Structure formats: C-alpha cells, structure tokens
Amino acid sequence: INQESIIAPAYGPSTYPLFNATPELGDLMLELGFDVFNLANNHCLDKGESGIYSSLDYWAERPEAVTTGVYRNAEDYADIRTVEAKGAVVSFIGITELTNGLSLPQGSEAVVLLGSEEEKIEERIRQAKEISDVCVVNIHWGNEYTHVPTERQRYLAGKLSEWGADLIIGHHPHVIQPIEYIEREDGSRTLVAYSLGNFISAQDSGARMIGGMLDVDIAVDLETGKTEFNGCRFVPIITHYD
C-alpha cells in the first residue's frame, strides 16, 4: 500500500498542507494485513529530513513491515527490499515523481528515489531482477483527479517495463485510471495499474471515494525464471461516511 501521509511520531498529527499521521494508522494497516508500504510520494518530505528519520524509526520498530522508496542513507538504499512467497522472491521498489517542491537539505544522507533519476531507477530494477523472480514497482505520478494517464506516465511505464519491472502500481491521482499490459519484445509482459484511486482517505467527493485493490496471480517458473500472469482482478472499494 502507498502510505501517503508520513507517520513521524516525533511530531504531532497535522493536516493540509503538511500532513502527519498518528502511529495508530500504521498499526491498523498492519492489522488489516498489509505488509509492504511505499513511502515515496509527494508528502514524504512534509516534516523534512527529521520527519523521514522519525518515520523510519517507527517502521523499524515493526519488523513485520517492509518499506520502500525512502531510506536513511546509501547503505540502507543499497538493501533492495524483498519478500519470499511460496518459493518465489518478490522485490519492491518505490519511486515518486513529486515532492510538492520540497527537498532534502544539501548534504543529507537520506535518500528518496525520484522519477527523474532514470539511470538510477534502471540500475535498481536490473539489480532487483538479479535477486528476485518478480519485481514490483510502486510509483507516485500523474495528475490529481484525472482518469487519463499522462504521456509522462505512459513513457515511464514503458521504460520501467523495458528495464524489467513485472508489476507497476501507480498512485497520486486519487481516482481510478486504466489497468493494462505492456508487451515486451521477448513475449513477456508487465502489468501496470496507472492509479488505483484511494483506499482509505478523508476525501469526500465523487470519484475520490471510489478506489480499488489489485488481486494478481503470478506464476513463476523457478527453473527458467519466467513469470506469467495467470489472473488479474480489480476489486472495487467505496469510502462510506456516516
């Protein structure tokens, strides 16, 4: 899941334009069954560099959670996150195209993987493919509140697929965008969900209250390393307000 509001316990909860969620929210997501959290999005720097360290401290105290996209330093970044499932290894990469004009201070050791760093992303995906059977990319991109992917989204999706991403999960628009396959030259393909909309949010208008979860069956041939999608299902969800 994409954890849009940073969880930095060193700060109190705060709302727009600089968000901070309470630790109880992250704990609830773990209780619900989420185990991989993308932290790279346009609000990851809302509490600055110290907020990032506070957030990473929070997640470090919950070893059942895997986080991606934001890192303490180069050594932490070098550790590509993986999860083993049924004999297959799945790697996770988090990227954001937006930081709302905020940036880390000069000389900071913290790392946020940005969509503009294409050479860095290509290297990371290729490294991930060396240590995993399936590479999942979470990417924060596109325009808010539009159902149509931008040319930039489609361009990046093509590049991510070319470099080896097997599954691309997009977020930021807060509304649903198309889900499709990208065919590679070798006959394999990448599944891309340009935006799944909101899962849980405080947005209370029209299309922003409609989102979805992606249910994907991936078969991995452990001898050849070939991956195939045996099924893909979009599970709609609706936010209800009393």
C-alpha positions, 0 to 999 in steps of 0.5 A: 500500500502507498502510505501517503501521509508520513507517520513521524511520531516525533511530531504531532498529527497535522493536516493540509498542507503538511500532513502527519499521521498518528502511529495508530494508522500504521498499526491498523494497516498492519492489522488489516494485513498489509505488509509492504508500504511505499513511502515515496510520494509527494508528502514524504518530505512534509516534516523534512529530513527529521520527519523521514528519520522519525518515520523510519524509526517507527517502521523499524520498530515493526519488523513485520513491515517492509518499506520502500522508496525512502531510506536513511542513507546509501547503505540502507538504499543499497538493501533492495527490499524483498519478500519470499512467497511460496518459493518465489522472491518478490522485490519492491521498489518505490519511486515518486515523481513529486515532492510538492517542491520540497527537498532534502537539505544539501548534504543529507544522507537520506535518500528518496528515489525520484522519477527523474533519476532514470539511470538510477531507477534502471540500475535498481530494477536490473539489480532487483531482477538479479535477486528476485523472480518478480519485481514490483514497482510502486510509483507516485505520478500523474495528475490529481483527479484525472482518469487519463494517464499522462504521456509522462506516465505512459513513457515511464511505464514503458521504460520501467517495463523495458528495464524489467519491472513485472508489476507497476502500481501507480498512485497520486491521482486519487481516482481510478485510471486504466489497468493494462499490459505492456508487451515486451519484445521477448513475449513477456509482459508487465502489468501496470495499474496507472492509479488505483484511486484511494483506499482509505482517505478523508476525501469526500467527493465523487470519484475520490471515494471510489478506489480499488485493490489489485488481486494478481496471480503470478506464476513463476517458473523457478527453473527458467525464471519466467513469470506469467500472469495467470489472473488479474482482478480489480476489486472495487472499494467505496469510502462510506461516511456516516 
